[in-house]
C-alpha cells in the first residue's frame, strides 16, 4: 500500500506511522528522517538543503520532493510506503501526484488522524522533559512522575520545552490549519481520505487505522 499520513501536531503521527509501517511491511518515510539522512550522508540534496537551513531559510519544495523521490525509488519501497510529514501543502501534494504518475504508481489512501484542538494542546503543553536525557518524557496528566518535577529514571529536573508552551502549540496549529489541512480536501476530491479518531490507547488507534485502511482498500477494488 502507498499511504500518506496526515494529522495535526500531537496526533501521534510518528508513533502510528512506525506501527502501521511494521504491520503493513512497508517503509516509514518521514520528512525529518529524509533530511537527517541526506545531510549526514552529505548527498548533493543534503548539502543543498543544509545551505538553506544554515541561512535560516525554508528548504524549497523541489528539494524535499527530490529527496522523497529518491527514497521512494529504493528497493524496500517497491511494494509501498507510508509518507509522514510529506506532502505538507497542496503544491507538494500536486507534485507528488505528478511524480507518482511518471512512475506509473498511485496512492491507495490518505489516513487522516483526527484529534480535537483542545486535546492537542493538552497533549503537547503537558509534556515534561528530563534535562539530563531528553528521551525521558513525562506528562502532567498521562504519565506523571512519582515526584513532581523529578525524573523517575535518573532524578533529573523535568521542564517544559519552549516549543511545547500552549501559545507555541496554538501557533503550530494555525500553521497546520492554513498550510497542511487543505490537502485533506485535495485528496477527498480523489476519494482517498480515510479519517479515524486518534483518541485512546496507541494500540487501539493502530487497530482502528488498520481496519479503516482495509475497508478503504476493499472499497477501492
Backbone as a chain_set.jsonl record, in Angstrom:
{"seq": "XXXXXXXXXXXXXXXXXXXXXXXXXXXXXXXXXXXXXXXXXXXXXXXXXXXXXXXXXXXXXXXXXXXXXXXXXXXXXXXXXXXXXXXXXXXXXXXXXXXXXXXXXXXXXXXXXXXXXXXXXXXXXXXXXXXXXXXXXXXXXXXXXXXXXXXXXXXXXXXXXXXXXXXXXXXXXXXXXXXXXXXXXXXXXXXXXXXXXXXXXXXXXXXXXXXXXXXXXXXXX", "coords": {"N": [[0.839, -1.203, 0.0], [0.375, 2.272, -0.66], [0.623, 5.025, 1.207], [-0.393, 8.158, 2.593], [0.123, 9.924, 5.522], [-1.669, 12.043, 7.593], [-2.366, 14.733, 9.906], [-2.893, 16.804, 12.826], [-0.322, 18.545, 14.812], [0.799, 16.589, 17.553], [-0.963, 14.526, 17.189], [0.006, 12.025, 17.168], [1.325, 10.993, 14.972], [3.949, 10.076, 14.286], [4.328, 7.879, 16.019], [2.158, 6.208, 15.286], [2.777, 5.86, 12.597], [5.101, 4.291, 12.683], [4.13, 1.865, 13.806], [2.123, 1.158, 11.927], [3.588, 0.94, 9.539], [5.192, -1.222, 10.162], [3.237, -3.242, 10.537], [2.186, -3.361, 7.978], [4.345, -4.002, 6.494], [5.913, -2.13, 5.059], [8.117, 0.634, 4.225], [8.558, 3.355, 6.524], [8.475, 6.593, 5.712], [9.662, 9.548, 6.649], [9.703, 13.126, 6.645], [11.545, 14.394, 8.334], [13.427, 12.331, 8.823], [14.361, 11.961, 6.221], [15.681, 14.398, 5.694], [17.653, 14.369, 7.721], [19.099, 12.038, 7.031], [20.043, 12.603, 4.427], [21.597, 14.873, 4.921], [23.488, 13.955, 6.82], [24.764, 11.998, 5.313], [25.854, 13.55, 3.461], [24.856, 13.995, 0.843], [24.219, 15.358, -2.445], [21.729, 16.589, -2.458], [21.369, 16.806, 0.273], [23.412, 18.581, 1.001], [22.529, 20.812, -0.357], [20.069, 21.285, 0.906], [20.993, 21.816, 3.494], [22.359, 24.183, 3.1], [20.318, 26.029, 2.746], [19.024, 25.785, 5.213], [21.035, 26.55, 7.01], [21.172, 29.191, 6.397], [18.937, 30.071, 7.487], [16.617, 29.802, 6.098], [13.594, 28.411, 4.578], [13.563, 25.124, 3.271], [13.297, 24.664, -0.166], [10.361, 23.413, -1.899], [10.974, 21.784, -4.104], [13.386, 20.574, -3.47], [12.774, 18.996, -1.235], [10.902, 17.311, -2.449], [12.521, 16.022, -4.336], [14.176, 14.561, -2.626], [12.269, 12.86, -1.482], [11.461, 11.465, -3.752], [13.805, 10.082, -4.44], [13.998, 8.406, -2.199], [11.629, 6.892, -2.369], [12.148, 5.372, -4.556], [13.832, 3.398, -3.785], [14.706, -0.077, -3.202], [13.283, -1.28, -0.98], [10.9, 0.022, -0.957], [9.388, -0.87, -2.954], [6.984, -2.295, -2.846], [5.309, -0.535, -1.647], [4.769, 2.294, 0.616], [4.835, 4.474, 3.478], [4.1, 7.726, 3.874], [5.102, 10.349, 5.933], [4.654, 13.495, 7.066], [5.036, 14.565, 4.64], [3.171, 14.912, 1.696], [3.268, 18.411, 2.653], [1.801, 20.561, 1.982], [-0.596, 21.82, -0.457], [0.656, 22.282, -2.928], [2.859, 20.594, -2.769], [1.49, 18.195, -2.651], [0.346, 18.109, -5.182], [2.673, 17.965, -6.682], [3.598, 15.489, -5.821], [1.624, 13.806, -6.86], [2.158, 14.129, -9.595], [4.715, 13.059, -9.707], [4.261, 10.376, -8.919], [2.653, 9.593, -11.024], [4.406, 9.664, -13.203], [5.915, 7.509, -12.524], [4.214, 5.476, -12.859], [2.562, 4.87, -10.673], [0.244, 4.996, -7.883], [-1.48, 6.561, -5.124], [-2.896, 4.71, -2.402], [-4.331, 5.356, -0.146], [-5.161, 8.11, 2.027], [-4.514, 8.68, 5.205], [-6.168, 10.188, 7.724], [-5.59, 11.443, 10.811], [-7.615, 12.252, 13.354], [-7.975, 14.674, 15.838], [-9.31, 16.503, 18.54], [-8.801, 20.041, 18.914], [-8.335, 21.088, 21.518], [-7.471, 18.829, 22.85], [-5.076, 18.318, 21.547], [-3.553, 20.521, 22.406], [-3.527, 19.947, 25.143], [-2.124, 17.503, 25.163], [0.459, 18.203, 24.119], [1.291, 20.567, 25.516], [1.353, 19.572, 28.039], [3.577, 17.999, 28.281], [6.636, 16.996, 29.821], [10.093, 17.211, 29.976], [13.15, 15.493, 30.687], [16.03, 17.107, 31.9], [18.491, 15.909, 31.904], [18.355, 13.789, 30.108], [16.797, 13.727, 27.156], [15.236, 11.715, 26.228], [13.757, 10.771, 28.265], [10.589, 11.181, 28.965], [7.768, 12.743, 30.35], [4.374, 13.369, 31.525], [2.001, 15.763, 32.588], [-0.557, 14.876, 32.972], [-1.005, 12.327, 31.698], [1.259, 10.718, 32.163], [2.506, 10.838, 34.887], [5.28, 11.745, 36.958], [6.743, 10.053, 39.825], [7.54, 11.836, 41.741], [6.788, 15.203, 41.694], [8.143, 17.142, 39.088], [10.532, 15.775, 38.993], [12.607, 13.427, 37.396], [11.756, 10.048, 37.031], [13.566, 8.141, 36.19], [16.305, 9.004, 36.268], [16.482, 11.002, 38.126], [16.754, 13.574, 37.299], [15.989, 17.08, 36.575], [12.702, 17.945, 35.57], [11.331, 19.639, 32.805], [9.479, 22.094, 30.844], [9.627, 22.323, 27.407], [10.334, 25.185, 25.356], [9.005, 25.191, 22.884], [6.843, 23.693, 23.473], [4.999, 25.124, 24.825], [1.697, 26.414, 25.533], [0.99, 28.646, 23.974], [2.79, 28.484, 21.807], [2.081, 26.002, 20.766], [-0.534, 26.498, 19.875], [0.022, 28.289, 17.836], [1.404, 26.62, 16.102], [-0.68, 24.967, 15.418], [-2.253, 26.753, 13.993], [-0.666, 27.135, 11.744], [-0.766, 24.556, 10.726], [-3.544, 24.327, 10.124], [-3.731, 26.266, 8.157], [-1.768, 25.655, 6.168], [-1.372, 22.799, 5.867], [-3.791, 21.336, 6.342], [-5.532, 21.886, 4.117], [-4.777, 19.934, 2.228], [-6.235, 17.727, 2.815], [-8.839, 18.152, 1.853], [-8.101, 18.301, -0.801], [-7.288, 15.667, -1.357], [-9.635, 14.384, -0.685], [-11.263, 14.953, -2.797], [-10.312, 13.167, -4.571], [-11.174, 10.857, -3.558], [-9.67, 9.513, -1.636], [-9.315, 9.837, 1.096], [-9.251, 8.595, 4.396], [-10.642, 8.849, 7.431], [-9.934, 8.717, 10.883], [-10.491, 8.512, 14.444], [-7.995, 9.668, 16.605], [-7.917, 9.365, 19.276], [-7.476, 7.805, 22.481], [-5.913, 4.64, 23.498], [-2.644, 3.855, 22.21], [-2.375, 1.367, 20.844], [-5.046, 0.849, 20.292], [-5.711, 2.87, 18.519], [-4.05, 2.179, 16.398], [-5.173, -0.301, 15.646], [-7.689, 0.592, 14.862], [-6.942, 2.171, 12.695], [-5.78, 0.265, 10.939], [-8.011, -1.325, 10.368], [-9.642, 0.558, 9.109], [-8.099, 1.202, 6.868], [-8.073, -1.256, 5.592], [-10.787, -1.556, 4.979], [-11.051, 0.618, 3.26], [-9.332, -0.173, 1.22], [-10.657, -2.417, 0.27], [-12.996, -1.221, -0.629], [-12.016, 0.217, -2.716], [-11.438, -1.623, -4.643]], "CA": [[0.0, 0.0, 0.0], [1.05, 3.58, -0.665], [-0.227, 5.794, 2.122], [0.032, 9.443, 3.151], [-0.416, 10.096, 6.872], [-1.831, 13.453, 7.948], [-2.969, 14.994, 11.204], [-2.29, 17.964, 13.48], [0.741, 18.251, 15.769], [0.272, 15.942, 18.744], [-1.925, 13.473, 16.851], [0.677, 10.731, 17.307], [1.643, 10.502, 13.628], [5.198, 9.316, 14.29], [4.086, 6.601, 16.696], [1.287, 5.389, 14.449], [3.489, 5.54, 11.353], [6.01, 3.182, 12.957], [3.335, 0.646, 13.975], [1.442, 0.823, 10.672], [4.596, 0.502, 8.575], [5.588, -2.584, 10.56], [2.115, -4.145, 10.267], [1.964, -3.453, 6.534], [5.629, -4.392, 5.881], [6.353, -1.094, 4.125], [8.953, 1.598, 4.933], [8.025, 4.618, 7.032], [9.298, 7.669, 5.161], [9.323, 10.83, 7.272], [10.488, 14.256, 6.15], [12.675, 14.605, 9.239], [14.432, 11.297, 8.556], [14.94, 12.237, 4.901], [16.629, 15.499, 5.826], [18.792, 13.93, 8.536], [19.883, 11.056, 6.284], [20.744, 13.263, 3.325], [22.607, 15.784, 5.459], [24.564, 13.171, 7.444], [25.479, 11.291, 4.249], [26.419, 14.605, 2.61], [24.435, 13.874, -0.547], [24.08, 16.669, -3.078], [20.482, 17.168, -1.957], [21.611, 17.14, 1.676], [24.23, 19.81, 1.033], [21.669, 21.907, -0.813], [19.113, 21.558, 1.983], [21.721, 22.405, 4.623], [22.701, 25.571, 2.767], [19.122, 26.827, 3.022], [18.772, 25.744, 6.651], [22.072, 27.342, 7.68], [20.875, 30.606, 6.138], [17.687, 30.382, 8.18], [15.519, 29.796, 5.128], [12.886, 27.151, 4.374], [14.051, 24.318, 2.152], [12.291, 24.718, -1.236], [9.592, 22.194, -2.139], [11.588, 20.901, -5.098], [14.446, 19.798, -2.814], [12.071, 17.981, -0.434], [10.296, 16.367, -3.395], [13.606, 15.221, -4.908], [14.575, 13.608, -1.579], [11.199, 11.861, -1.373], [11.52, 10.657, -4.979], [14.955, 9.197, -4.3], [13.697, 7.396, -1.174], [10.553, 6.018, -2.838], [12.671, 4.52, -5.619], [14.701, 2.377, -3.215], [14.099, -1.414, -3.3], [12.347, -1.645, 0.091], [9.628, 0.732, -1.159], [8.8, -1.384, -4.194], [5.607, -2.736, -2.606], [4.554, 0.513, -0.972], [5.454, 3.142, 1.59], [3.971, 5.342, 4.279], [4.691, 9.064, 3.927], [4.769, 11.061, 7.163], [5.231, 14.84, 7.015], [5.096, 14.938, 3.228], [3.24, 16.348, 1.402], [2.918, 19.321, 3.736], [0.885, 21.577, 1.454], [-1.249, 21.387, -1.694], [1.61, 22.273, -4.042], [3.631, 19.361, -2.638], [0.58, 17.096, -2.999], [0.255, 18.102, -6.647], [3.965, 17.475, -7.191], [3.646, 14.058, -5.535], [0.763, 13.158, -7.859], [2.885, 14.13, -10.867], [5.822, 12.119, -9.54], [3.719, 9.017, -8.929], [2.149, 9.315, -12.373], [5.551, 9.366, -14.072], [6.424, 6.196, -12.126], [3.069, 4.559, -13.03], [2.108, 4.485, -9.341], [-0.791, 5.862, -7.329], [-1.732, 6.394, -3.695], [-4.022, 3.861, -2.051], [-5.136, 6.003, 0.903], [-4.63, 9.21, 2.84], [-5.055, 8.42, 6.543], [-6.303, 11.437, 8.478], [-5.744, 11.228, 12.255], [-8.438, 13.369, 13.843], [-7.869, 14.944, 17.274], [-9.817, 17.843, 18.878], [-7.723, 21.005, 19.153], [-8.039, 21.19, 22.949], [-6.715, 17.631, 23.215], [-3.72, 18.533, 21.024], [-2.898, 21.443, 23.334], [-3.333, 19.208, 26.399], [-1.068, 16.508, 24.953], [1.79, 18.782, 23.922], [1.643, 21.509, 26.585], [1.526, 18.837, 29.292], [4.816, 17.216, 28.269], [7.77, 17.458, 30.616], [11.289, 16.515, 29.503], [14.266, 15.452, 31.64], [17.174, 17.91, 31.45], [19.657, 15.029, 31.742], [18.164, 12.895, 28.971], [15.534, 14.123, 26.518], [14.447, 10.514, 25.936], [12.888, 10.552, 29.426], [9.472, 12.111, 28.771], [6.629, 12.54, 31.248], [3.224, 14.219, 31.19], [1.33, 16.187, 33.82], [-1.816, 14.134, 33.1], [-0.977, 10.948, 31.217], [2.405, 9.949, 32.658], [3.048, 11.663, 35.959], [6.415, 11.171, 37.697], [6.432, 9.754, 41.226], [7.725, 13.105, 42.449], [6.579, 16.297, 40.743], [9.319, 17.876, 38.633], [11.738, 14.952, 39.09], [12.594, 12.274, 36.507], [11.745, 8.745, 37.702], [14.658, 7.302, 35.706], [17.647, 9.425, 36.698], [16.421, 12.044, 39.148], [16.985, 14.892, 36.704], [14.889, 18.05, 36.627], [11.776, 17.924, 34.451], [10.978, 21.003, 32.391], [8.665, 22.229, 29.638], [10.355, 22.972, 26.315], [9.71, 26.421, 24.888], [8.081, 24.942, 21.784], [5.696, 22.941, 23.991], [4.091, 26.014, 25.548], [0.378, 26.479, 24.902], [1.0, 29.686, 22.937], [3.501, 27.964, 20.641], [1.272, 24.906, 20.203], [-1.66, 27.08, 19.128], [0.586, 28.865, 16.613], [1.681, 25.482, 15.221], [-1.975, 24.521, 14.914], [-2.668, 27.725, 12.97], [0.11, 26.807, 10.543], [-1.327, 23.297, 10.206], [-4.853, 24.61, 9.521], [-3.556, 27.108, 6.973], [-0.919, 25.074, 5.125], [-1.461, 21.353, 5.646], [-5.167, 20.827, 6.335], [-6.155, 21.905, 2.783], [-4.506, 18.745, 1.414], [-7.282, 16.74, 3.096], [-9.875, 18.401, 0.847], [-7.494, 17.973, -2.1], [-7.338, 14.215, -1.523], [-11.038, 13.949, -0.621], [-11.789, 15.066, -4.159], [-9.848, 11.974, -5.283], [-11.751, 9.702, -2.877], [-8.59, 8.78, -0.977], [-9.194, 10.121, 2.532], [-9.833, 7.729, 5.417], [-10.495, 9.593, 8.684], [-10.193, 7.966, 12.114], [-10.199, 9.209, 15.686], [-6.691, 9.315, 17.175], [-8.047, 9.373, 20.729], [-7.416, 6.484, 23.097], [-4.613, 3.984, 23.601], [-1.895, 3.756, 20.954], [-2.706, 0.133, 20.134], [-6.428, 0.943, 19.811], [-5.686, 3.734, 17.331], [-3.442, 1.38, 15.335], [-6.192, -1.264, 15.205], [-8.701, 1.394, 14.162], [-6.357, 2.587, 11.414], [-5.638, -0.915, 10.08], [-9.353, -1.722, 9.921], [-10.12, 1.58, 8.172], [-7.331, 1.046, 5.636], [-8.529, -2.487, 4.952], [-12.101, -1.246, 4.372], [-10.816, 1.512, 2.13], [-8.712, -0.949, 0.152], [-11.71, -3.259, -0.309], [-13.94, -0.355, -1.344], [-11.376, 0.714, -3.932], [-11.24, -2.704, -5.613]], "C": [[0.872, 1.251, 0.0], [0.131, 4.558, 0.067], [0.426, 7.127, 2.487], [-0.647, 9.583, 4.508], [-0.487, 11.577, 7.204], [-2.518, 13.571, 9.306], [-2.259, 16.155, 11.861], [-1.109, 17.567, 14.359], [0.119, 17.59, 16.992], [-0.729, 14.841, 18.477], [-1.314, 12.084, 17.007], [1.073, 10.131, 15.973], [2.902, 9.633, 13.619], [5.033, 7.944, 14.897], [3.246, 5.679, 15.825], [1.982, 4.974, 13.154], [4.394, 4.336, 11.551], [5.25, 1.864, 13.069], [2.689, 0.205, 12.665], [2.424, 0.3, 9.633], [5.033, -0.927, 8.875], [4.488, -3.583, 10.216], [1.897, -4.381, 8.773], [3.213, -3.872, 5.764], [6.049, -3.428, 4.769], [7.201, -0.083, 4.9], [8.186, 2.847, 5.361], [8.969, 5.716, 6.559], [8.848, 8.992, 5.752], [10.238, 11.922, 6.742], [11.719, 14.477, 7.015], [13.787, 13.608, 8.992], [15.127, 11.53, 7.219], [16.01, 13.323, 4.993], [17.87, 15.061, 6.589], [19.699, 12.979, 7.757], [20.693, 11.72, 5.175], [21.849, 14.194, 3.809], [23.776, 15.012, 6.052], [25.402, 12.433, 6.403], [26.107, 12.258, 3.243], [26.112, 14.379, 1.121], [24.32, 15.282, -1.128], [22.809, 17.366, -2.597], [20.634, 17.592, -0.504], [22.398, 18.429, 1.82], [23.389, 21.02, 0.644], [20.685, 22.3, 0.286], [19.797, 22.269, 3.144], [22.074, 23.862, 4.35], [21.521, 26.504, 3.029], [18.884, 26.924, 4.529], [19.778, 26.603, 7.414], [21.834, 28.838, 7.508], [19.569, 31.032, 6.805], [16.483, 30.424, 7.269], [14.844, 28.431, 5.056], [13.484, 26.426, 3.178], [12.963, 24.31, 1.074], [11.604, 23.365, -1.457], [10.315, 21.233, -3.076], [12.708, 20.043, -4.504], [13.825, 18.662, -1.995], [11.494, 16.896, -1.344], [11.361, 15.451, -4.006], [14.1, 14.177, -3.902], [13.553, 12.481, -1.464], [11.233, 10.916, -2.573], [12.647, 9.63, -4.867], [14.656, 8.066, -3.314], [12.643, 6.407, -1.667], [11.012, 5.063, -3.931], [13.595, 3.426, -5.095], [13.96, 1.039, -3.138], [13.062, -1.736, -2.229], [10.99, -0.973, -0.048], [8.887, 0.228, -2.397], [7.333, -1.765, -4.025], [4.768, -1.72, -1.844], [5.386, 1.292, 0.014], [4.399, 3.924, 2.363], [4.684, 6.682, 4.43], [4.178, 9.822, 5.145], [5.454, 12.424, 7.143], [5.412, 15.356, 5.603], [3.969, 14.213, 2.502], [2.716, 17.196, 2.562], [1.959, 20.412, 3.278], [0.35, 21.09, 0.101], [-0.267, 21.337, -2.856], [2.49, 21.026, -3.986], [2.774, 18.151, -3.004], [0.443, 16.975, -4.517], [1.537, 17.552, -7.263], [4.103, 15.97, -6.962], [2.801, 13.288, -6.54], [1.487, 13.05, -9.205], [4.023, 13.111, -10.837], [5.333, 10.675, -9.638], [3.226, 8.63, -10.326], [3.285, 8.946, -13.316], [6.128, 7.983, -13.771], [5.345, 5.11, -12.263], [2.609, 3.992, -11.69], [0.977, 5.405, -8.92], [-0.965, 5.571, -5.845], [-2.94, 5.48, -3.493], [-4.93, 4.539, -1.023], [-4.39, 7.172, 1.521], [-5.299, 9.066, 4.2], [-5.0, 9.697, 7.37], [-6.563, 11.117, 9.951], [-6.422, 12.451, 12.856], [-8.344, 13.488, 15.367], [-8.419, 16.348, 17.544], [-8.666, 18.773, 19.26], [-7.35, 21.091, 20.626], [-7.222, 19.994, 23.438], [-5.266, 17.742, 22.731], [-2.927, 19.417, 21.985], [-2.571, 20.729, 24.646], [-2.176, 18.221, 26.281], [0.318, 17.141, 24.914], [2.203, 19.684, 25.075], [1.863, 20.806, 27.921], [2.806, 18.03, 29.366], [5.889, 17.852, 29.147], [8.973, 16.578, 30.278], [12.385, 16.565, 30.57], [15.449, 16.238, 31.082], [18.41, 17.039, 31.205], [19.565, 14.159, 30.503], [16.798, 13.162, 28.358], [14.668, 12.922, 26.131], [13.503, 10.18, 27.088], [11.765, 11.591, 29.38], [8.319, 11.736, 29.693], [5.496, 13.478, 30.83], [2.461, 14.527, 32.472], [0.014, 15.452, 34.048], [-1.648, 12.65, 32.814], [0.18, 10.097, 31.746], [3.117, 10.767, 33.733], [4.244, 10.977, 36.63], [6.007, 10.919, 39.141], [6.54, 11.008, 42.077], [7.646, 14.232, 41.438], [7.893, 16.993, 40.404], [10.612, 17.082, 38.647], [11.589, 13.703, 38.219], [12.668, 10.974, 37.307], [12.983, 7.919, 37.37], [16.011, 7.689, 36.316], [17.652, 10.517, 37.762], [16.665, 13.443, 38.628], [15.76, 15.789, 36.802], [14.018, 17.913, 35.379], [11.382, 19.353, 34.1], [10.115, 20.969, 31.136], [9.485, 22.949, 28.571], [9.595, 24.199, 25.84], [8.683, 26.154, 23.79], [6.909, 24.051, 22.187], [4.713, 23.832, 24.751], [2.761, 26.115, 24.804], [0.351, 27.488, 23.764], [1.656, 29.176, 21.652], [2.705, 26.861, 19.961], [0.128, 25.47, 19.365], [-1.175, 27.732, 17.828], [0.886, 27.756, 15.604], [0.384, 24.939, 14.617], [-2.5, 25.452, 13.823], [-1.963, 27.427, 11.65], [-0.443, 25.538, 9.894], [-2.655, 23.564, 9.486], [-4.706, 25.363, 8.203], [-2.846, 26.382, 5.836], [-1.211, 23.604, 4.813], [-2.883, 20.831, 5.536], [-5.825, 20.872, 4.955], [-5.855, 20.668, 1.931], [-5.555, 17.648, 1.669], [-8.421, 16.907, 2.09], [-9.374, 18.033, -0.552], [-7.606, 16.473, -2.365], [-8.764, 13.661, -1.401], [-11.66, 13.974, -2.007], [-11.38, 13.858, -5.004], [-10.385, 10.692, -4.633], [-10.744, 8.883, -2.091], [-8.575, 8.888, 0.542], [-9.959, 9.129, 3.401], [-9.58, 8.418, 6.752], [-10.822, 8.707, 9.878], [-9.902, 8.857, 13.316], [-8.857, 8.729, 16.221], [-6.712, 9.41, 18.697], [-7.978, 7.947, 21.265], [-6.013, 5.916, 23.128], [-3.974, 3.835, 22.224], [-2.309, 2.531, 20.154], [-4.138, 0.148, 19.591], [-6.502, 1.795, 18.539], [-5.107, 2.969, 16.149], [-4.451, 0.383, 14.766], [-7.262, -0.569, 14.375], [-8.2, 1.767, 12.764], [-6.25, 1.416, 10.447], [-6.993, -1.35, 9.523], [-9.892, -0.742, 8.873], [-9.404, 1.463, 6.834], [-7.777, -0.189, 4.861], [-9.883, -2.264, 4.27], [-11.938, -0.382, 3.131], [-10.237, 0.79, 0.948], [-9.751, -1.826, -0.546], [-12.691, -2.445, -1.134], [-13.368, 0.09, -2.689], [-11.191, -0.342, -4.993], [-12.43, -2.795, -6.578]], "O": [[1.956, 1.277, 0.583], [-0.971, 4.87, -0.384], [1.642, 7.209, 2.666], [-1.855, 9.381, 4.626], [0.513, 12.288, 7.109], [-3.16, 12.635, 9.783], [-1.127, 16.468, 11.494], [-0.911, 16.382, 14.627], [-0.966, 17.98, 17.424], [-1.292, 14.272, 19.412], [-2.028, 11.081, 16.983], [1.154, 8.91, 15.837], [2.911, 8.566, 13.006], [5.534, 6.955, 14.361], [3.582, 4.509, 15.645], [1.79, 3.857, 12.675], [4.455, 3.455, 10.692], [5.668, 0.856, 12.498], [2.703, -0.979, 12.329], [2.134, -0.667, 8.929], [5.22, -1.737, 7.967], [4.767, -4.649, 9.666], [1.477, -5.462, 8.359], [3.167, -4.074, 4.55], [6.48, -3.844, 3.694], [7.03, 0.053, 6.112], [7.294, 3.324, 4.66], [10.131, 5.76, 6.963], [7.784, 9.505, 5.405], [11.403, 11.675, 6.43], [12.81, 14.719, 6.499], [14.96, 13.98, 8.954], [16.334, 11.322, 7.095], [17.102, 13.185, 4.442], [18.996, 15.336, 6.174], [20.923, 13.097, 7.815], [21.879, 11.437, 5.004], [22.906, 14.294, 3.185], [24.932, 15.366, 5.819], [26.607, 12.258, 6.583], [26.793, 11.848, 2.307], [26.976, 14.545, 0.26], [24.325, 16.27, -0.394], [22.804, 18.573, -2.357], [20.092, 18.618, -0.093], [22.084, 19.269, 2.664], [23.511, 22.099, 1.224], [20.486, 23.482, 0.565], [19.247, 23.213, 3.711], [22.087, 24.682, 5.269], [21.705, 27.634, 3.481], [18.584, 27.995, 5.056], [19.411, 27.304, 8.357], [22.233, 29.647, 8.346], [19.148, 32.184, 6.707], [15.453, 31.004, 7.61], [15.437, 27.417, 5.424], [13.865, 27.052, 2.189], [11.814, 23.981, 1.371], [12.197, 22.311, -1.227], [10.28, 20.018, -2.877], [12.957, 18.929, -4.965], [14.283, 17.521, -2.049], [11.588, 15.707, -1.041], [11.134, 14.252, -4.174], [14.405, 13.045, -4.278], [13.911, 11.307, -1.363], [11.053, 9.708, -2.423], [12.456, 8.451, -5.166], [15.013, 6.913, -3.555], [12.753, 5.209, -1.409], [10.349, 4.063, -4.206], [14.09, 2.612, -5.873], [12.735, 1.013, -3.023], [12.064, -2.394, -2.521], [10.039, -1.335, 0.644], [7.897, 0.817, -2.829], [6.53, -1.584, -4.94], [3.643, -2.015, -1.442], [6.561, 0.995, 0.228], [3.241, 4.019, 1.957], [5.748, 6.759, 5.045], [2.97, 9.925, 5.362], [6.681, 12.509, 7.197], [5.894, 16.471, 5.403], [3.819, 13.003, 2.674], [1.857, 16.773, 3.335], [1.37, 21.11, 4.104], [0.798, 20.067, -0.416], [-0.35, 20.435, -3.69], [2.832, 20.46, -5.024], [3.27, 17.193, -3.596], [0.428, 15.872, -5.062], [1.506, 16.784, -8.225], [4.654, 15.258, -7.801], [3.216, 12.233, -7.021], [1.436, 12.014, -9.867], [4.262, 12.398, -11.811], [5.918, 9.856, -10.348], [3.368, 7.484, -10.751], [3.154, 8.03, -14.128], [6.746, 7.357, -14.632], [5.541, 3.972, -11.837], [2.307, 2.804, -11.574], [0.769, 6.461, -9.516], [-0.642, 4.483, -5.369], [-3.875, 5.472, -4.293], [-6.143, 4.329, -1.022], [-3.16, 7.216, 1.536], [-6.499, 9.299, 4.338], [-3.925, 10.216, 7.673], [-7.619, 10.59, 10.301], [-5.862, 13.547, 12.862], [-8.599, 12.527, 16.092], [-8.04, 17.294, 16.853], [-7.679, 18.341, 19.855], [-6.166, 21.16, 20.956], [-6.384, 20.129, 24.329], [-4.342, 17.313, 23.422], [-1.787, 19.111, 22.335], [-1.478, 20.883, 25.192], [-1.348, 18.113, 27.186], [1.239, 16.68, 25.588], [3.329, 19.59, 25.565], [2.481, 21.364, 28.827], [3.1, 17.434, 30.402], [6.028, 19.074, 29.207], [8.879, 15.351, 30.293], [12.527, 17.566, 31.272], [15.828, 16.057, 29.925], [19.271, 17.389, 30.397], [20.588, 13.823, 29.906], [15.767, 12.863, 28.961], [13.508, 13.085, 25.753], [12.562, 9.404, 26.92], [11.981, 12.754, 29.722], [7.945, 10.568, 29.801], [5.643, 14.276, 29.904], [2.297, 13.662, 33.333], [-0.484, 15.401, 35.173], [-2.093, 11.81, 33.595], [0.078, 8.87, 31.769], [4.196, 11.314, 33.503], [4.223, 9.765, 36.845], [5.039, 11.503, 39.627], [5.756, 11.225, 43.0], [8.358, 14.219, 40.434], [8.655, 17.383, 41.289], [11.676, 17.626, 38.351], [10.578, 13.005, 38.291], [13.541, 10.817, 38.161], [13.408, 7.089, 38.174], [16.757, 6.841, 36.807], [18.714, 10.91, 38.245], [16.773, 14.392, 39.404], [14.651, 15.33, 37.072], [14.531, 17.781, 34.267], [11.131, 20.174, 34.982], [10.03, 19.948, 30.453], [9.979, 24.052, 28.801], [8.367, 24.249, 25.912], [7.629, 26.788, 23.748], [6.079, 23.694, 21.351], [3.705, 23.346, 25.264], [2.708, 25.924, 23.589], [-0.235, 27.23, 22.713], [1.151, 29.402, 20.552], [2.655, 26.787, 18.733], [-0.147, 24.977, 18.271], [-1.893, 27.723, 16.828], [0.657, 27.92, 14.406], [0.352, 24.511, 13.463], [-3.112, 25.005, 12.853], [-2.574, 27.461, 10.582], [-0.572, 25.457, 8.673], [-2.867, 23.084, 8.373], [-5.455, 25.131, 7.254], [-3.261, 26.474, 4.681], [-1.288, 23.211, 3.649], [-3.153, 19.96, 4.709], [-6.611, 19.979, 4.638], [-6.606, 20.377, 1.0], [-5.74, 16.755, 0.843], [-8.914, 15.923, 1.539], [-10.128, 17.52, -1.378], [-7.974, 16.057, -3.464], [-9.068, 12.6, -1.945], [-12.48, 13.122, -2.348], [-12.009, 13.557, -6.018], [-10.096, 9.586, -5.09], [-10.939, 7.683, -1.897], [-7.892, 8.11, 1.208], [-11.14, 8.858, 3.181], [-8.429, 8.559, 7.166], [-11.849, 8.029, 9.896], [-9.157, 9.832, 13.214], [-8.605, 7.525, 16.286], [-5.665, 9.521, 19.335], [-8.372, 7.0, 20.585], [-5.042, 6.61, 22.827], [-4.662, 3.707, 21.211], [-2.564, 2.618, 18.953], [-4.418, -0.462, 18.559], [-7.25, 1.486, 17.612], [-5.602, 3.085, 15.028], [-4.57, 0.24, 13.55], [-7.685, -1.066, 13.332], [-8.939, 1.686, 11.783], [-6.587, 1.549, 9.27], [-7.105, -1.7, 8.349], [-10.51, -1.143, 7.888], [-10.026, 1.606, 5.781], [-7.851, -0.172, 3.633], [-10.108, -2.714, 3.146], [-12.579, -0.601, 2.103], [-10.585, 1.079, -0.197], [-9.744, -1.97, -1.769], [-13.164, -2.885, -2.182], [-14.096, 0.309, -3.657], [-10.829, -0.024, -6.126], [-12.441, -3.647, -7.466]]}, "num_chains": 1, "name": "protein.A"}
